[in-house]
Amino acid sequence: MQKRQIENILYAGVVGDALGVPVEFAKRDSYYINSMTAGGTWEQPAGSWSDDTSFTLPLMENLTAGGDYEQLMKKFENYMFHNEYTPDNLAFGIGHSCAKAVRNWSVNHYSALECGDPSVYANGNGALMRLAPLAIHLADEPDLQKRLQATYEYTCLTHRHPRAIVGSYIYLEILHGLLNGYALRSVLDRLPDQLNQALQNRPDELAELPKYDEVFQNNFGMTLRKEIKSTGYVVDSLLASVWCVLNSTSIDNAIILAVNLGDDTDTIASLTATISSCENLKDSVKAEWKNQLRNPELLASIIVPFAKKEASRALV
């Protein structure tokens, strides 16, 4: 991948996040969003991004520096307790499972890989929302088991239930396929067999794979909008994001479709933007939206070095 393509993917995710922030938790069809707006749910300026991006930036920074999991958790702590990695020096909207994991590391002194909540009630999308840089980092890793193991560990930092872990597998393997030149429909067709085989020695995870069956159906893209759930539940979020990409012709169009689904708008729009930009590597998110993002200096200071390193590494 080229540096520019990597930057496009990451900025698209931030744009989706920021477009969704003002209408997070709003009821579907009670509004229509196609531009950056201020106020709304969190009363933030236009272009403000949420915890989705604020958890993604430390991961990017850590991968660039070759840091370990403990160092990454320290960065998460700096975000949650010290307002680093934020658009305006204010952390807002941090999900329950992510907040609990950071407290487990910072206050309860758990080891990083034991911080995630293993409960069945902790199957939100808080791991999915930050993992795009990992997919880029693993784009040229040919060994599926190595990719799954890395995905498992990075997910466990905040979410340890097998359902959330499998959601991360599916999401990152979708991105992996797209980054390696496959169309989304082709990736979805091949992925169930690949994961069924790869998870034979991970029975708890294998048992959760059917929860995601719907996304692999050939006619999933034809699902009616009213049947698409846009909650923060990891299964709903992943399915909604894939559906938006299947029903769009551009990154911008996909983001608008996602933002207007209601409920967990910022995360679903961010995931959608990421998937769409990985499928459309020659496309880029609307420049007007990107230029309205808050704290562009911070974004560039982390995104640009990460993209430069990953692009140069891919050439080795």
Secondary structure as UniProt FT lines:
FT   HELIX           3..20
FT   HELIX           21..23
FT   TURN            24..25
FT   TURN            28..29
FT   HELIX           40..42
FT   TURN            46..47
FT   HELIX           51..65
FT   HELIX           69..82
FT   TURN            84..85
FT   HELIX           96..106
FT   HELIX           112..114
FT   TURN            120..121
FT   TURN            126..127
FT   HELIX           128..130
FT   HELIX           132..137
FT   TURN            138..140
FT   HELIX           144..156
FT   TURN            157..158
FT   HELIX           162..179
FT   TURN            180..181
FT   HELIX           184..198
FT   TURN            199..201
FT   HELIX           203..206
FT   TURN            207..208
FT   HELIX           209..212
FT   HELIX           213..216
FT   TURN            218..219
FT   HELIX           220..222
FT   HELIX           225..227
FT   HELIX           234..246
FT   HELIX           251..259
FT   TURN            260..261
FT   HELIX           265..279
FT   TURN            281..282
FT   HELIX           287..291
FT   HELIX           296..314
//
